Amino acid sequence: MREFSLPALYEVPADGNLTDLIRRNAAQHPDVAVLGRKVAGAWTDVTATQFLAEVRAAAKGLIAAGIRPGDRVALMSRTRFEWVQLDFAIWTAGAVTVPVYETSSAEQVQWILGDSGAVAVIVESDAHYTAVESVQHTLPDLRAVWQIDRGGVEELTTAGADVPEAVVDERASAAKADDPATIVYTSGTTGRPKGCVLTHRAFFAECGNAVERLRPLFRTGECSVLLFLPAAHVFGRLVEVAAVMAPIKLGCVPDIKNLTEELATFRPTLILGVPRVFEKVYNSARATAQAAGKGAIFDRAAHTAIAYSRALSTPRGPSLGLRIRHKLFDRLVYRKLRAVLGGRGEYAISGGAPLGERLGHFYRGIGFTVLEGYGLTESCAATAFNPWDRQKIGTVGQPLPGSVIRIADDGEVLLHGEHLFTGYWNNPQATAEALADGWFHTGDIGTLDEDGYLTITGRKKEILITAGGKNVAPAVIEDRIRAHALISECMVVGDGRPFVGALITLDEEFLTRWAAEHNKPSNSTAATLRLDPELLAEVQRAVDEGNSAVSKAESVRKFRILTTQFTEEGGHITPSLKLKRNVVAKDFADDIEALYQT
């Protein structure tokens, strides 16, 4: 199938903007908890009425500071309550939010603030303040800097105390549906990040249609979602706005090191994450079971969960014997895993990379369905997702209602709909290329089945062509290899080479566990074990699993274990965990050459 669309389930208000949502919530659900906030280590509820008041108080401060309609105001912070408050405060002041990843370098901060023409920035920490201060002399438009950790929100509230309510009302209604709500800078796997202009219409179309199609996941007064993705990422903003639109209670977690504890205390009904999060939960549970001498039980339980889920997709369903085994393992294993995820959740939404059929079936089999989706910054996050009642594991689902997906002759995925960006800020050439012929050219390669379910098979620019002329899509193999607990990252190489190879980094946490289980020295590292025969055999098993998904000509013939990690600080991955292939290829050129030496 070359093209598929679904009718819209939500009508975008012609003259509205996103601040309408918080006013509506306060009017219709005044006492409903719409956010959770950590106070002295404990979650406390914030009602719709209270949230509106706190947003308006901060907006008054921005207005008092001279922020005008259409001004760009940058926001650099981890995911926390104040992010959501300030995002809506910026919109309430009539301005445009420019998110900045809290891990950004001073050079990246300089580019984003300078290119967007930001007149003010709100940062979280001393480190963020220092980064802005170091480049402020190069930013003539930047007039004000506030810091959350040093009372910035309180400072805004105090400064705006005398601003009349009527002025706030006027500013809050200044933006219309087709005005910019935010400029989100792409992660930049190649070159400088480009600023995607997303309008209020785009968010309404995106979140309105997603919430309506997934309505059982967004029941007001019953459901809740814990946001631990970067709020600066468009996926994080989707969670924020969709939760407010529904509305359901939203909690924000700035540090995923304590994610298990946060899930246990917040107890969300819905989780949104990237595949690596769900891989970690599975791998940690399996490693814990093995350490307790229950590895065989866990593996049988996992096998049963996967078989049970696969059977759910067949006309006859699970057999009696499979249902009995599944019920047994639910008591022994599955309910414990669901408890790790908070105990109340039945659904999760995963994006950013392929989850894989194995994990998809495993989670559905334990009673926690992970709905896989697909999107880009330019599509305001999800442009396709699996519906809660018609999931097809292994695909990224059907188009967002009200949008169209088309597959070009060369296999590229093209998009059309109200949720798309309007262009790249200050970059008309890139805009013209991306939006040629009225369609957004994603750069991704994919297929549509007879029911309109999309499968992504690779990136157009990342296709490798071996010396033998074989086209290879790296993502297919990499995602399979990376699913192994020992593997942190994997990058397939082989462009113009006689065969396909791979650079592999090891997960430090699981390497320590593996070393202990195999009687290796307690201080073992990737550097000391990279040539260990047992470790090489274990990694080879991961590679064999990856190779099982592709033809022999596309399979990884040789791999090389690296002694370092691919990190954002090292410039090898983006804040959204995408590999910067050109940087990795340059920095590890000697390791790539070593793969092809006889």
N, C-alpha and C positions, 0 to 999 in steps of 0.2 A: 504494500500500500504506500502511496506517495504523499497523501495528505489526509489529515483527520482533524475534526473540530468538535467541540461540544457547546451547546447553547449556554449563555450566561445565566447564572443563578442569582446575580446581584446587580442592581442598577446603580451606577456611580452617580452621586448627586452632582448636578451641573455646576452649582455655585458653592459647594461646600469645601471644607478642608479638614484636616485630621483633628483639629482642636474641637470640632463638632462632637467627636466621640466622647471626650471627657465631660463635656457639658451635658450630653445626653445621658451618660451613665449616672451623673450626679442627680439628674432630674428623675430618671426612671428606676435607678437602683441605688438610692442614696446611702443605704446602710450595708450594702454588699461589699465584702472585702475584695478589692480589685488588685491589690498588691500586698506582698509580704515584705516586711523590713526587719533586718536583724538589729536588735537593741540589746546590748549587754549579753550577746551570745545567744539570744532567744528570738524566734520568729514572732513578730507582732503584726496584726492585721492593719491595713490602711484602707479605709472605706472610700467609695467613689466620691463622696462629699469632701472628705479630708484631702484626697489626692488633688482634686480640682483646686482647692484653696492653696495648697502648697505650690502647685504649678503656677497659678496666677501671681502668687507672692514673688516667686523668682522672676517671672516675666516682667513684673513691675520694675524690678531692679535693672533688668536689661534695658527697658525703655528709658529709665532714669539715666542710664549710662550713655544714652545717645544712639542705641541700636534702632535702625530704621527698617521699614518694610523692604524686604528683598536683600538686606545685608546678609553676608555669610558669617556665621559664628561657628568656630571649630570646637569640638568636644573630644578630649583625649583622656580616657579613663578606662579602668577595668569595668567589667559588668557588675553594676551595683544599682541600688534603688535610685541614687542621685542621677544616674545616666538617664533613666526613663523620665524622671521629673524634669531634668534640664532639657531633654530633647523636646518634650511638649511645651516647656517654657519658651524655648527659642521659637517654636511655631506660633505660640500665643502672642509673642512680641512681633509677629509678622515676618520673622527672619528665616533663614535657610540653614539647616544644620550640616556641618562638614565633619564627619567622623574621622578620627585619627587613631590608628591602632596604638595601644598603650606601649607596645614594644618597639615603636618606630624610632629610628635614629634621628639625630639632629638634622641630618641632610634630608631625610624623608619628610620630617616636620616642615622644614624650610620650603620644600617643593610644594607640598599640599597647601600650606597656608599662603604661599606666594601665588601659586597658580589659581587658587580659588578666590584670592583677594579678600581673605578673611579679615574682618575689622576687629574681632575679639576672639579669644580662645579661653575655654575653661578646661583646666588640667586637674588631675587628681593628686599627684604626689610631688615631692621635692625634685625627684629625678625628671619628671615631666616638665616642671617649671624651669629647671636648669637647661633642658634641651631647647625649650622655646626661647629662653633668655639669651642663649648662645648665638641664636640666629636672628634675634629681633631687630638688630640694626640693619638687616637686609630686607626687612618687611615694612615698607613705609605705610601700608594700609592698616597695620595692626596697632590698635589704640589701647586695648585693655586685656589684661590677663587676670583670671581668678583661679584660685586653687581650692579644690574641695576639702582636702585634708587640713587646710589652714583657715577654715571657716568661710570659704567662698560663697556657699549657698546662703549662709546667714548674712554675709555682707551684702549680697544682692537683695535679700528680703528687707534688710534695714534701709538700704538706699532707696528702695521703691515704695516705702511706707506711705508717702504723700501722693503717689500717682493715682489719679481718680479712676474708679472702676469703669467709668464710661470710656476712658482712653484705652483701657485693656480690652474692653468689648470691641472697640473699633479696630484695634490692631489684630485681635483674634480672628476677625472676619475679613481682614484685608486680602489674604491669599484666596484664590479660586482654584478649582480642581486642576486646571492646566498650568498652574504656577509651580515652580520648583519647590519641593519639600526638603530635598537633601541632595548633596553632591557626594557620592560614595566613590572613593578612589579604588580602582582595581588593585589587586595584590601585586601585579607587575611581575609575571614570570619572565618577561623580556622587556627591557627598556623601562622608561619612567612610567609610573602609574597614571592611568587616564581617569579623569573625573566623570563618572556616569551621572547625568542629571535625571533624577527620578522625581516625578511630580506627585502631588497629592492624589491625582487620578490614578496613577500607577499603583500606589499603596491601597487605595480603595478597591480597585479591580482585583488586585492580587489577594488581599486579605479577605475581602467580602466574599469572593467566590470560593476561596479555600475553606473559610469557616462554614459556609453553607453546605459545601459538599462533604465536609467532615463534621457535621453538626453534632453527632453523638460524642465527639471528643471535646466539644466546646459548650457544655451545658452550664449556664450561669448559676452560680450558687452551689454547684456540685464539683465542677472540674477545676484543676489547677495545673500550672506548668512551671517547671524550674528551668530558668535560663542560665546555662553555664558556658555557652558559646560567646565569643567576643561580640559585644554589642556594636562594635564598629563594623562588623561584617554584615552584609545584607541579610544573611540568614538569621542573625540575631535580631535585626530590626523587624523582620517578618514576624518572629515570635512576639516581640514587644507589641507591635501594632495589632496583630491578630488577637492577642490576649485582651487588649483594651477594647477592641471592636466587639468581641463576643458578648459581654465581657466575662473572663474567668480570672481567677487569682494568679498573679505572676510573681514569682520569686526570682531574685538575681544572686548568682554566686560568682564572686570575683576570682576565686582560686579553686581549681579542680582537684588540688591535692587532697582535700577533705570531702570530695564529692560523695562518697559512700555515706558519710555522716550527715551531710546536708540532705541527701535523698531520704534518709531515715527520719529526720526531724521535720522536713517540709512535707514529705509524703505526697508527691505530685501524682495526678492521674495521667499526665501526659509528659513525655520526655522528648526533647528534640536534640539530636546529636549527630556526630559524624561517625562513619564506620569504625574508626579507631577506638572510640569509646566503647562500642558494643563488643569489639574484638577483645579489648582489655578486660571487660567484665567476664566474658567467657573464659579467657586464658587464666585469669586470676582464680576463678572458681575451680577450674580443672587442676591448677597447680596446688591449690589449698587441699583439694581432695586427695591428690597424689601424696602430699606431705603427711596426710593423716592415714595413709594406707588404704584409701577408698577410691583410688584412681580407676580401678576396673569398674566399680559401681557407677561412677560418674560417666565413664565412656559408654556403658550400656544404656544409661539414662539418656545421654545425648543422642545415641543411635536411635533409641525409641522415639525421642521427640522429633527427630528429623523424619523418620518413617511415618509417624503419626501425621505430621504436617503434610507430607507428600500425599498421604492417603486422603486427606481432606479435600484435595483437588481432583479426586477421581469420582466417578458416578456412584460407586458402591460405598465409598468412605472407608474408615478404618475397620479392620476385621475385629471379631470379638476378642481374640487373643491379644491383638495390639491394643485394644481399649483397656483390657485388664492390666497389661504391663504399664501402660501410660498412667493409669490410676494409681498403681503402686509407686511408680517413680515420682508422681506428683507429691505424694506424702513424704517420700525419702529425700528428694532432690529439688524438684521444680519450685515448690513453695518457698524454699530457702533462697533460691535465686531471685524470685520475685520480691522477696523481702529486701534483698540487697538493693533492688531498684526502687525501694520505697514502700512496697507492699500494697499500694492502692492502684498502681498503674496497670492498664491493659494494653495501651498503645504507645508506640514511639514513632517519630518521623525521622528518617535518616537521609542526609544529603551530603554533597561535597565530594563524594567518591562512591564507587560501587560497593555495596554491602556484600554481595555474593549470595548464591543460592543456599549454600550450606548454613550460613548464619541466619539467613532469612527463615529457613525451615526450622532451625533449632529454636529460635525465639518464638515463632508461632506455636511450635510444639510444646513449649513450656507455659503457654498461656499469656505471652507478652508479645503481641504482634508489632513488628517493626515495618512500617509503611515506607517504602523507599521512594524518593523523589529526585528531581533533577532541576537545576536552574543555574543562573549566572547573575552577576551583579546587574547586568544590562536588562535582565528580565525580572528585576525586583524580587529576586530569590526564585521560588518554585514556579517553573513553567509547566511542569508535569509532576504528578504524584499518584500513588496507588490509592484508590478509594477504599474506605474502611470495609465496605461490604463486597468488593469485587477485586480483591488483591491478586496480582499475578507476580509471584516471587520470581526474581531474576530480571524483571523489567523495572523501569522507573515510572511506570504508570501512564495514565492518559493525560491529555492536555488540560491545563487549567480551564475550567468552564469559561466560555466567552473568548477563547483564544484558538489559534490554529497552529498546528505543527505540520511542516512540509519537509519531505526528503528530496534534496536536489539530485540531479543526475549523477553527481560524483559522490553521493552519499552524505553530504553535509546537511545538518539539521538546521532548518530555517523556521523563524518564529514570526507570528503576527498577533497583535492584541493590544488592549488598552494598558496592560501592565508593563509594557516595554519602556525603556528609557527614551528620552527625546534626543539624546546626542551626548557627545563627549565635550565637556566644558573647554572652551578655547581651542578646540581641535576639529575644525570643519572637515579636514581631509579624512581623518580617521572615522568621523561620523558618516561621511558619504560612502566610505568603503563598507562599513558595518551594516548600514541600512540601505544598501543598493536594492533598487526595484521595489521598495516598500516593505521588504522583509529583513529581519535581523539575521545576519549570517553568524551562527554561533561558533564556527570553527570546529565543532564536534561532528563525528561521524556516527550515524545511527540508522536504525531500521524501525518501521512501524508494522505491527501485525494486523490481522484482519479486524481486531477489535479496537485498534487505535492505541495499543500499548507500545511505548517507546523503549527501545534498548539502545544504550550508548556503547559503541564498540571501540572508540578511540578519539584522539584529537587529530584533526586534519594536518596540522603543522608538526605533529609528533610522529607521524608515520615514518618508520625506518624502511629503507630499501637496501637490502643486502647486496653484496657483490654479484650474487646469482640472480638478482632482479626480484626477489620475493618481498612483497609489502608486509610489514609487521606493525601491528598496533600494540605498543608497549603496555598500555593500561591493563589489558586482559591478563597477561602473564604476571605483571607486577602485583596486582591486587590479590591474586591467588597465593603468590609467594609470601606476601606481607601478612596474610592471615595466620601464618604460623607464629606461635608465641615467641619464638626466639628472634624473629625478624622485626627490626624497627623500620627500616626503609629498604627499598629495592629500586634500582634504576637499570632498565634494560638498555643495552647499547648494541651497535652493529651496523650503523649506517655506512654503506660502502665497504663493509667487511665481509669476510667469507662465511661467517656464522654469527648467531646471536649470543651475546654474553650478558652478564649482569654484575653490577656493583651492589654489595649487600652490607648493611650496617646491622648490628645486633642490639636487641633491647637489653639494656643494662640490668634491669630488675630481674628479668627471666634468665639472663645469662648467669647471674649469681645463684639462682635456684638450681639451674641445670648443672652448674659446676659442683654444687654441694651433693646433688643426687648422684653424680657420676664420679665422686671421690677425687675431684680436682682440688688444687690448692685454694684455700679460702680467699686469697687475694687475686684470684684469676680475673683477667680482663680479656677483651677482644684481642688486644695486642699479644698476650701470652698464649692464647688458645687458638688463634686464627689458623694454625697449621695442625691442630690436634685432630687425629683421625676420627675420633668419635664425634667431635663437633662438626667436622666436615661432612660426615655421614648424615648427621641430623639436618644440617642445612640442605644437603642434597635431597633429602626427603621433601623438604619444602619446595625446592626447585622442581622436583618430579611432579608434585601436586600442581604447580603452575603450568608445567609442560603438558599436563593431561587435558588442558583446556584448548590447546592449539595444535596445529599440524607439526610434523617433524621439522619441516623447514623453518618454522617460526619458533621452535623451542630453544631454550637456553642450553647451550652446549657446555659452557664453562662459566664459573662465577668466581668472584674475588671478594673476600671478607675485608672490609675496611676497619681500621683501628680507631676511627673517629666517627662522630655522628654527623648527619646532615642537620644543621641547625639554622634557625632564623638569624641568630647573631652572626653566624658564619656566612650568611648570604645565600645558603643553599635551598632554603624553603621560604615560602611566603607566610604571612601571619595566618592564612587559612590552610596551611600545611600542604600547599602544592609545591612540587619540585621545580626548582629553577634549573632545567636540564643543561642549559648552556653554561651556567656557572659551575655546576657539578662536573660537566665534561672538561672544562678548562682546569679546575683545581685538582682533578684526579686523572689528568691525562696520562700520567705514568702508569697508574693502575689499569687504565683501559688498554694501554699498549701492552702491558704484561699479559693480558688475556689472550693476545694474538701472537705471542712469541712461542715458537715451538720448543 
